[in-house]
Amino acid sequence: MNREQRKRITQNITNLKERLVDLDPIIDRLIEKDVFTLEHRERIEHVSPATPQKKFNEFIQLLLSSPEPNTYFVFLEALTEERHHYMAERLQNTVISGTSPVRNSYSRDRSRSRVTSAMSRRSYDHSGASGAAGFNYGGGAAALEQVMSRLLSDFGGKINSNISNTIQKMRAEDKQEMEKRMDEKLASFKKEWEDEKSSMLKMNESAIRNLQTSVEKLRRSNEEYNRLSEKYEKLKEMQKEMREKENERWQRLSQSNAEKAQLKIANEDLKTQLQNLQEKVASLEGENNRLKEKDSQNQIDLEHLAIENKTLIQELDEKDKERLSLKKEVEMAYSRISDVVKFQREKSELEDVTYKSALEKQSEKLNEIFEVVNSMNTKDRPRLSSRSLYIGGSGMKTPNKPEKK
């Protein structure tokens, strides 16, 4: 966009702000033509505060700063397509302010050139004359200075008078030329005006007829425009709802994608945990197999121990039977011995000391035999109390040694 196109837009910025209330369609068409981008739309929609005036100012600023060379023509095309024909024609027909008329500048340049040429011509003539005069004088320095000052003053007065005369003459010539041109233009303008007046009257009559028909068409088109504007508003609301739904769907989709990513990470973690558990299960199965083998071996050992226990129980039963039989035999022998001891006790009252000592020795041997029998039966039956024979007494006690006299 060049300087002239920017000037056309800035001179019509008030009308643009009044008519471009909805900028979305214009921005969409500029995006389609690669003049704007989606980032420009974001900048326009997120201005602070988000008022229509702020959005329009941001839009105009981005439009004027666009580096694309065809931005102005794309903008005009977007205005035409969005039924802003008035604004498009106004932008095209805008006269740029700040330009100077061509005729005045031309006349000023012409007058300057004339003045410059006259001054150079006069200066050349006077310089030649002053040179000739200076050549004739051959006096002293003071006389030469007086002559030179006089000549210079004369030369300055003549130059000023010549310049003023030249300027007055040029002004008179320009005035006559301008009056002549004005007369010619007035004559041609009168002739053209008469012709144009007659043609315009004819055109006005036909224009009035056409205006009546166009008014009727305008009324019908206005009704059609109102109907289309209502339809456009409805479509605009539908488009807004569709955009909101699309944004919601996009948010849900992005959220579901994030959840899928999290589930994928969790799935990877579960896979690693499952692999570790499988390794642990394999190790536990191996250990279980080893325990099963050990358990089977222990079962076999238990069976062997049960068999050995059974055999030992049988042997113990046999030993118990032998013990009981031996016990009976010992008790029978004890009863016989006790009878013999009783008999001997009765008899010892009549015998001497040597016989008593022999009886004591026999009773000690009997006590030793009873201790052996009791030691064999300590685990299975009550221990038999040791008994000692005492010859000549009523109880069974160990006899005391006789005191020496």
Steps between C-alpha positions, in 0.01 A plus 500: 500500500645835391469843661206612284295187587569545872392866470171397338425264790598745775285779347194267513571340839192659665260360236670162518460489878129588471421236237737211580325388817557127433865445408493118491403459130758761389772329708401159358539624144834665579619170651384312189704739281814457720496864612419414864584190705330328790740678736362835378148376581614403850657843552178676389271283715716517814553876524450654843235624556313291239278780365400540131700826479818334632454205262450736204811704594707181521356385166585830324851501651569146375349583159714813451818319616448201270807433280294343219491724186141405407350565844303807387338321204422190710334727758288667226401159368401384851286814547327438167435133577355591840259755338687810612486652149473855630823477697686336211396777260577768759853366550560495124360852444676665798711804403825497696556822697831694511572520122586839337345615169713449189421833334624722785827311533551522123440875494733555795778300333447691174521840670809397693674387180414830327635709790818295519571533127438880504732551796777303338462696175511840679799405710691399190436834329602710802808296572621564144440873533674526834800317360533749216470794736761364734737451215491876409588623848870476583523742803569434863344254736266751662361614169461137396305423817268793445441396144434140602256604775314727262487232234377239750227730632391579147514133413286407804240769425475394136468132595222573749313713252543240224382220731192694610416590140548140392279369778223752422521416133484125577200551730319698229575232242385221736186694584415553134571134425285384791213733401521371143493140618214573739296655219565200278410259777187698589385491139562129467342441842187694399470300182559171682260607776221571251552163335530325833195686633279375217636148533461512878136606467437202278694279736305638799170410339618148431665488844173595668327217322785265584497632858135410540566148380817479712307621806258216452788260451670650804190445709483137390874461550469660844240245596724228359794650686310498828403140444857409411636695798271305733613180334861616530458570872353153547786346304747704702352371825506146361862545399584631847329199660685267262830666589426461871408135446813451294710659776334278761558194285861602449545546876345161568721344233813660643397390852437144377840502326664609824313226689607247235860609542471459878334159454777399263761595759303310768473201262877501451545508878254211539687306229827544687331402828341197327837397363654530847212297646546235231867477590406474869238232417759305302744519790223403747398208277859377496518536877161327531626212289804474722275507808277233346801281435618562856148433632483171312839409640380596848187291446715204411715564806186522715376172364835341581489659847143375550609151408800526732275642774261212455781250526636680805154497660480126438844452647402716801186293547708185497748657741211611720369145506846375584527764771164404647595135500834587654321714757277211591798272531681761717197546721466123535868477580466787741212335676698176526805688621290694749368171633851365525613820669215478741592147579859595536408793725317273731790269493758782544387571843662176601811522281828688547650822354667348193172375376356855532778651293435247225134594504585869468711432192214309344260788570741751333511283189122484499481883520733534203280263300191708590676824388587346162139389450370843599739678260372284214136595575533879570354605157204261486391426862528650844836447661510226758602619836826341611462264785760372738480192711570530864533183680352513835282811431136558392565742202693469175792743549863496428668349805742717689847377547561359840695721730828368618528444865 
